[in-house]
Amino acid sequence: MNPSSSPQQPITATMQVEDLVREYPDAVGLLMREHIVCIKCGEPYWGTIGDLIESKGMDVAGMLARLNAALNKS
C-alpha cells in the first residue's frame, strides 16, 4: 500500500473478492493465514468477501474487523 495515498475505505462484507485483491493486495496474505483462499489458479474467488468468509464457517464481522485493523497498521 502506498502511504502517501489517501486513506482507503474499509473492507466490507459486500466487497467483491476481485476488487479486494486489486485494491488491497496485502489482504491476500492475511486471509491465507486465516485459511481463507481468495485466489485459486491465479484467479480471484467469484463472489463477495463476506460470502467467502461465511463459507469457511467464520464470523464475518470479526474477520473483517481483524482484516481492516491489520491493513490500517500497514
C-alpha positions as a printed Julia matrix, in Angstrom:
74×3 Matrix{Float64}:
   0.0     0.0     0.0
   1.16    3.47   -0.74
   1.48    5.51    2.48
   1.21    8.79    0.58
  -2.2     7.94   -0.83
  -5.43    8.96    0.84
  -6.86    6.53    3.39
  -8.65    3.61    1.81
 -12.24    2.74    2.54
 -12.69   -0.16    4.94
 -13.24   -3.62    3.57
 -16.9    -4.6     3.84
 -18.74   -7.91    3.5
 -20.28   -6.79    0.2
 -16.92   -6.1    -1.47
 -16.22   -8.41   -4.38
 -13.14  -10.59   -3.82
 -11.78   -9.49   -7.2
 -11.89   -5.85   -6.03
 -10.34   -6.74   -2.68
  -7.4    -8.45   -4.39
  -6.85   -5.49   -6.71
  -7.31   -2.7    -4.13
  -5.78   -4.43   -1.08
  -3.09   -6.85   -2.29
  -1.74   -7.17    1.28
  -5.08   -8.69    2.28
  -4.34  -11.87    0.32
  -1.58  -12.96    2.7
  -3.62  -12.01    5.75
  -6.55  -14.09    4.55
  -4.3   -17.04    3.7
  -3.01  -17.05    7.28
  -6.66  -17.45    8.34
  -7.01  -20.36    5.86
  -9.21  -18.32    3.55
  -8.05  -18.84   -0.02
  -9.19  -15.96   -2.19
  -7.09  -16.73   -5.27
  -7.11  -20.15   -6.89
  -5.2   -20.99  -10.06
  -4.32  -17.32  -10.44
  -7.94  -16.16  -10.46
  -9.82  -14.46   -7.6
 -12.74  -16.23   -5.96
 -16.01  -15.08   -7.52
 -18.36  -13.5    -5.02
 -18.14  -11.26   -2.01
 -15.58  -11.4     0.76
 -18.46  -11.85    3.21
 -19.7   -14.93    1.35
 -16.18  -16.35    1.24
 -15.6   -15.85    4.98
 -19.04  -17.26    5.8
 -18.37  -20.32    3.61
 -15.47  -21.11    5.96
 -17.82  -21.03    8.96
 -16.14  -17.93   10.34
 -17.6   -14.81   11.94
 -17.79  -12.3     9.09
 -17.85   -9.14   11.23
 -14.97  -10.34   13.4
 -12.8   -11.35   10.45
 -13.47   -8.06    8.66
 -12.56   -6.13   11.83
  -9.26   -8.04   12.14
  -8.52   -7.6     8.44
  -9.22   -3.85    8.47
  -7.18   -3.37   11.65
  -4.2    -5.22   10.19
  -4.35   -3.3     6.92
  -4.58    0.04    8.74
  -1.31   -0.77   10.53
   0.5    -1.27    7.17
